[in-house]
Amino acid sequence: MLESVHRRKLERKEYRVSRQHRLDFHGAIHIVHVWGKAGFNIYFDPSGFNLAAAERWTRVPHLLRFLELLDECCSECGAQLFGYCIEPNDASLLMRTLGAPLEACMQRLGGRYSRHLHREQIIPKGVSPYAKRYESKVVAPDYMPHALRRVHACPLRSGLARRAVDYPFSSAPVYVGARARVHLETDAVWRALERRGLFGLRDYREFMEKAETPHITMLFEQGSALDAQVVGGHLFVAQVRDAVRHPSMPPTREQLIAGVAKLMGLEPEALNSDDHQAVLGRALVAWYAQRLRSASLGEVGAWFGVSGATLGKGIRHHRRASPELFDRKSLPGIQPVDVRGGDWE
């Protein structure tokens, strides 16, 4: 009896550990799915979906806010967004993490949107809008077109559209010339198609209109036979595991502060003052700390005795005023981080 209880405790412990673990590394490409709680439509009310295409955007204020937050979070966390599809109660994203880990980026996005829904009284206070934790898989670069096709096909599977390009609340229309409502990095998808011998819009359309093969469906739904969290072949799984085991060493707190101070022509101690330059300097430290995976906003805030929210506001303000300071590939005295996840396989 005691042995049985002990075994069940171990099984629960193993489950909790595996549930918390996510594959991620600098440069990883992720396909991500988020579900709203049953009974709510957390992104938009589908009742107005039969309106003319131009009118649909006037009936989806919460979806527009979600896209704004998605754009902000990708920028702040150093993530590249390749594609998305938003349905009434769930969202699918295809993105690459080049700065903060996926977990940090999704927590920020989910938290901000949750607070928006509570403020707008779409979801009662104290109730989470999400049905469960988001799901994610790491995708090999050569499978990016398949991942994008799968994301764009979501409204076809749910009966919201007959063709992906006709569904307005996804990136499918953008890839064929429509205006983008968020910043999309499309070049990587086009390069992946070219490696398959597909060039130009005509080949893109033909590929996207093809049905998935059973092999591709199983790969995305069940993952690799070697790792359920990976969409890719055996070589890619080995590369992912190596990247996870041997991450690049992020710069230390002292290196970040010294690098930003040198960039601004200041002494490191000056970043602790209350003047305008110090506020800018702290925003830069927070920005690069996230992108180089050194610390979160809250952790950087603790370095300077301010809140993470204050640093976030500082980043948004100063990025608009001095974008050249925030777009550098490296800081003085700090080597650029190797960007993994390029043309593997």
C-alpha positions in Angstrom: 0.0 0.0 0.0 2.7 2.5 1.0 4.7 1.5 -2.1 1.7 2.2 -4.3 1.1 5.6 -2.7 4.8 6.4 -3.1 4.7 5.4 -6.8 1.7 7.6 -7.4 3.4 10.5 -5.8 6.5 10.0 -8.0 4.3 9.8 -11.1 2.5 13.1 -10.2 5.9 14.7 -9.6 7.2 13.5 -12.9 4.1 14.8 -14.6 4.5 18.2 -13.0 8.1 18.4 -14.1 7.4 17.3 -17.7 4.4 19.7 -17.8 6.7 22.6 -16.9 9.4 21.7 -19.3 9.4 23.4 -22.8 12.0 23.1 -25.4 13.5 26.5 -26.2 16.8 28.0 -27.2 18.0 31.2 -28.9 16.7 31.1 -32.5 14.1 28.4 -32.0 11.1 28.4 -34.3 7.8 27.6 -32.5 4.3 26.8 -33.6 2.1 28.0 -30.7 -1.6 27.4 -29.9 -3.6 29.3 -27.3 -7.2 28.3 -26.3 -9.8 30.4 -24.6 -12.0 29.0 -21.8 -15.1 27.2 -23.0 -18.1 29.4 -23.1 -16.2 32.6 -23.9 -15.0 34.1 -27.2 -12.0 35.9 -25.9 -10.8 37.4 -29.3 -14.0 38.3 -31.0 -17.8 37.6 -31.3 -18.4 35.5 -34.4 -21.9 36.8 -34.8 -20.7 39.6 -37.0 -18.5 37.4 -39.1 -21.0 37.5 -42.1 -20.5 41.2 -42.6 -18.6 42.5 -45.6 -14.8 42.1 -45.2 -14.1 45.8 -44.7 -16.8 46.0 -42.0 -15.5 43.0 -40.0 -12.6 44.9 -38.5 -15.0 47.4 -37.0 -16.6 44.7 -34.9 -13.5 43.2 -33.4 -12.0 45.7 -30.9 -10.6 43.0 -28.7 -8.9 41.2 -31.5 -7.3 44.6 -32.6 -6.0 45.1 -29.0 -4.6 41.5 -29.0 -2.7 42.2 -32.3 -1.3 45.4 -30.8 -0.1 43.5 -27.8 1.3 40.7 -29.9 3.3 43.3 -31.9 4.5 45.0 -28.7 5.5 41.7 -27.0 7.4 40.4 -30.1 9.3 43.7 -30.3 10.1 43.8 -26.6 11.1 40.2 -26.4 13.1 40.1 -29.6 10.7 37.6 -31.3 10.0 37.3 -35.0 6.5 36.6 -36.0 6.1 34.7 -39.3 2.4 34.0 -39.2 -0.8 34.0 -37.2 -4.5 33.0 -37.2 -7.0 34.3 -34.7 -10.4 32.6 -34.3 -13.1 33.6 -31.9 -11.7 31.6 -29.0 -8.2 30.5 -30.0 -5.1 31.7 -31.6 -2.2 30.1 -33.5 1.2 31.7 -34.0 4.4 30.8 -35.8 7.3 32.7 -34.4 11.1 32.6 -33.6 12.6 33.5 -30.3 15.7 35.6 -30.7 15.6 37.3 -27.4 13.6 36.4 -24.3 12.5 32.8 -24.0 9.1 31.8 -25.4 7.7 31.3 -21.9 8.5 34.9 -21.0 7.1 36.3 -24.2 3.8 34.3 -23.9 3.4 35.1 -20.3 3.7 38.8 -21.1 1.3 38.6 -24.0 -1.2 36.4 -22.1 -1.0 38.5 -19.0 -1.5 41.8 -20.7 -4.4 40.5 -22.8 -6.0 38.9 -19.7 -5.9 42.3 -17.9 -7.5 43.9 -21.0 -10.3 41.4 -21.0 -10.9 42.0 -17.3 -10.9 45.8 -17.6 -13.4 45.5 -20.5 -15.5 43.1 -18.4 -15.4 40.4 -21.1 -14.1 37.9 -18.5 -15.1 38.2 -14.8 -12.3 39.3 -12.5 -10.5 36.4 -10.9 -11.4 34.1 -13.8 -8.6 33.1 -16.3 -9.7 33.6 -19.9 -7.5 30.6 -21.0 -8.7 27.0 -21.0 -5.2 25.7 -20.3 -1.5 26.4 -20.9 -0.5 27.2 -24.4 0.9 24.4 -26.5 4.1 24.7 -28.5 6.4 22.7 -30.7 9.8 23.5 -32.1 9.8 23.5 -35.9 12.7 22.7 -38.2 13.3 25.6 -40.7 12.5 23.4 -43.7 9.1 22.7 -42.2 8.2 26.4 -41.8 6.0 26.5 -45.0 4.1 23.4 -43.7 3.7 25.2 -40.3 2.5 28.4 -41.9 0.0 26.4 -44.1 -1.2 24.6 -41.0 -1.7 27.9 -39.1 -3.5 29.5 -42.1 -5.8 26.4 -42.5 -7.2 26.8 -38.9 -10.4 28.6 -40.1 -10.9 26.0 -42.8 -10.9 23.2 -40.3 -13.4 25.1 -38.0 -15.7 26.0 -40.9 -15.1 29.8 -40.7 -13.7 30.0 -44.3 -13.5 28.0 -47.5 -10.1 29.4 -48.5 -7.3 30.6 -46.2 -6.8 33.8 -48.2 -10.4 34.8 -47.6 -10.1 34.7 -43.8 -9.3 38.3 -42.7 -8.0 37.6 -39.2 -4.9 35.7 -40.2 -1.6 36.5 -42.0 -2.8 34.5 -45.1 -4.0 37.6 -47.0 -0.7 39.4 -46.1 1.4 36.8 -47.9 -0.5 37.6 -51.1 -0.4 41.3 -50.9 -2.8 42.6 -48.2 -1.9 45.2 -45.6 -0.3 43.8 -42.5 -1.7 44.8 -39.1 1.3 43.5 -37.2 5.0 43.3 -38.2 5.6 40.0 -40.0 9.0 38.5 -41.0 8.1 36.8 -44.3 11.6 36.4 -45.9 12.4 33.2 -43.9 9.3 31.5 -45.3 10.1 32.5 -48.9 13.7 31.2 -48.4 12.3 27.9 -47.1 10.1 27.6 -50.1 13.0 28.3 -52.4 15.0 25.5 -50.9 12.2 23.3 -52.0 12.4 24.6 -55.5 9.3 26.8 -55.2 9.7 30.4 -56.4 7.3 33.4 -56.5 3.7 33.9 -55.7 2.3 31.2 -58.0 4.4 28.4 -56.4 3.5 29.8 -53.0 -0.2 29.6 -53.7 0.1 26.1 -55.1 1.9 24.9 -52.1 -0.5 26.5 -49.6 -3.6 25.1 -51.4 -2.3 21.5 -51.3 -3.7 19.2 -48.6 -1.4 18.0 -45.9 0.0 14.5 -46.3 -0.7 12.0 -43.5 3.0 12.1 -42.6 2.9 15.9 -42.1 -0.3 15.8 -40.1 1.1 13.1 -37.8 4.4 15.1 -37.4 2.6 18.3 -36.3 0.1 16.6 -34.1 2.3 14.0 -32.5 5.8 15.4 -33.0 9.0 13.5 -33.9 9.2 9.9 -32.9 12.3 10.9 -30.9 10.7 14.0 -29.2 7.0 14.9 -29.2 7.9 18.6 -28.8 9.8 18.7 -32.1 8.6 18.9 -35.7 11.6 17.7 -37.7 13.9 14.8 -38.6 16.4 12.9 -36.4 19.2 15.3 -37.2 17.2 18.3 -36.2 16.1 16.6 -33.0 19.8 16.1 -32.2 20.6 19.7 -33.0 17.7 20.9 -30.8 18.9 18.8 -27.9 22.4 20.1 -28.3 21.2 23.7 -28.4 19.1 23.2 -25.2 22.0 21.5 -23.4 24.6 24.1 -24.4 23.0 27.5 -24.5 25.1 30.6 -25.2 26.3 32.2 -21.9 24.4 35.5 -21.5 26.2 38.6 -20.4 26.3 39.4 -16.7 24.6 42.2 -14.9 27.9 44.1 -14.7 28.7 43.6 -18.4 25.2 44.8 -19.5 25.4 47.9 -17.3 29.0 48.7 -18.4 28.1 48.1 -22.1 25.1 50.5 -21.9 27.0 53.1 -20.0 29.9 53.0 -22.6 27.4 53.2 -25.4 26.0 56.4 -23.8 29.3 57.9 -22.7 28.5 57.6 -19.0 29.9 56.0 -16.0 28.0 52.8 -14.8 27.1 54.5 -11.5 25.3 57.2 -13.5 22.5 54.8 -14.4 21.3 54.8 -10.8 20.4 58.6 -10.8 17.0 60.1 -11.6 17.8 62.2 -14.6 16.6 61.6 -18.2 19.8 59.9 -19.3 19.7 57.4 -16.5 16.1 56.5 -17.3 17.1 55.9 -20.9 20.1 53.9 -19.7 18.0 51.6 -17.5 15.5 51.1 -20.4 18.4 50.0 -22.6 19.8 47.7 -19.9 16.3 46.1 -19.6 15.9 45.8 -23.4 19.2 44.1 -24.0 18.9 41.9 -20.8 15.8 40.4 -22.3 17.1 40.0 -25.8 20.3 38.4 -24.6 18.4 36.2 -22.1 20.3 37.7 -19.1 17.3 38.7 -17.0 13.6 39.5 -17.1 12.1 43.0 -16.7 11.3 42.3 -13.1 14.9 41.1 -12.4 16.4 44.2 -14.0 14.0 46.4 -12.1 15.3 44.9 -8.9 18.9 45.9 -9.9 17.8 49.6 -10.0 15.0 49.6 -7.5 12.2 50.2 -10.0 9.3 48.0 -11.2 9.3 45.9 -14.3 6.3 47.8 -15.5 8.2 51.1 -15.2 11.0 49.7 -17.3 8.5 48.4 -19.9 7.0 51.9 -20.3 10.5 53.4 -20.5 11.4 51.0 -23.3 8.3 51.8 -25.3 8.8 55.6 -24.9 12.6 55.7 -25.6 12.4 53.2 -28.5 10.2 55.7 -30.4 12.5 58.6 -29.5 15.9 56.9 -30.0 15.4 53.7 -32.1 19.1 53.5 -33.1 20.1 52.8 -29.5 17.7 49.8 -29.4 18.5 48.2 -32.7 22.1 47.3 -32.2 23.3 43.8 -32.7 25.7 44.1 -29.7 26.8 46.4 -26.9 30.4 47.6 -26.4 32.4 44.9 -24.8 29.7 42.2 -25.4 29.9 39.8 -28.3 26.8 39.4 -30.5 24.8 36.3 -29.5 25.0 33.5 -32.1 21.6 33.3 -33.8 20.7 29.6 -33.9 17.8 28.1 -36.0 19.0 29.2 -39.4 19.2 26.8 -42.2 19.4 23.5 -40.3 18.7 20.3 -42.1 
